[in-house]
Amino acid sequence: SFWMKNCLIPIDLLFLDSRGTITATHEMAIETPQSQEESDWEYENRLSHYWSNSPARFAIELRSGSIRRLGLRINQHISLDLQHLRSIAR
């Protein structure tokens, strides 16, 4: 899963399986920053988590609004150089 810890801009997120098929899309909004009175544990536990609907190999972060602008949807195939991506994956 992904979260928006200390992220100051909204982003869109795609999860893709090993074949380049979109398994989940998320439009991730900015979270309220950690307050002075809030512990790290409290802050981290109140953040939204964004999950894939099924096993995913890749996650792609995009500029906010890209999912709608590009018409991306679950089960759509994205053409990627998967061999290259696999070679540089951590």
N, C-alpha and C positions, 0 to 999 in steps of 0.2 A: 504494500500500500504506500501511498504518498500522503504527505500532509503539507501544510503551509506554514511551518515553523519559521519565524523570522523572515518570511517572504513579504516584501513590501509592494508587490505588483500582482494583479490577478493573472492567472495563466490558464490555458487549456491543456489537457493531458489526454494522450491516447495510450492505451495498452495494446500491444500487438503480440500475436503468437509467433512461433518460429517460422511460419510460412508468410508472415506479413499481413495476416487478417486481423482487423480491429476487434478486440475482445471487450473493450469498454472505452467510453469517452466521458470526460468530466470537464466542466467549466468551474475552475477553482477560484473562489472569491478570497480576497484578503481577509485574514482573521484579525480580530482585535489584538493589538500588541500586548505583550506581557506587562502587567502592572507591577508597580513597586512592591505591593503587598502580596503578590502572587508568587508562590514557589515555582521552581522549574517543573516539579512534578504536577502541580495544579495546572500550570499553563499547558504542558504537553498533553495532559489528560482531557482537556476541554477542546482540543483541536479536532476538527473533522478529519477523518481518514477516507481516502479515495482508493477503492479496490478494483481489481480486474474481476470480471464475471467468471473467468476461467483461467487456467494457467497462461501466463504471459512470459515472453522472452525479452521483449523490448518495451520501453516507455519513452514517449516522445513528448517533450514540453513545447508548446506553441504559444505565440502571442495570443492574448485574450481575444476572443471573438473569431478565431481561426476555424474552429469546428463548424460553426454556423456558416461563415463566409465560404468555406470550401465544400459544404454539404457532406461532411464526413459522418459516417454512421457505423454502428456495430455490424459485423460480418462483411464489411467492405474490405477488399484487398488493396493494400498499398504496395506499389512496386518499389522495392528497395534492393540495393546490392547486399543481399543477405550474407553472402560469403564474406564480403569485406567487413560487415558489421560483426559477424561472429568472430572474425579474427582480432578485432579490437575490443570486444566486450570484456568487461572486468568481472 
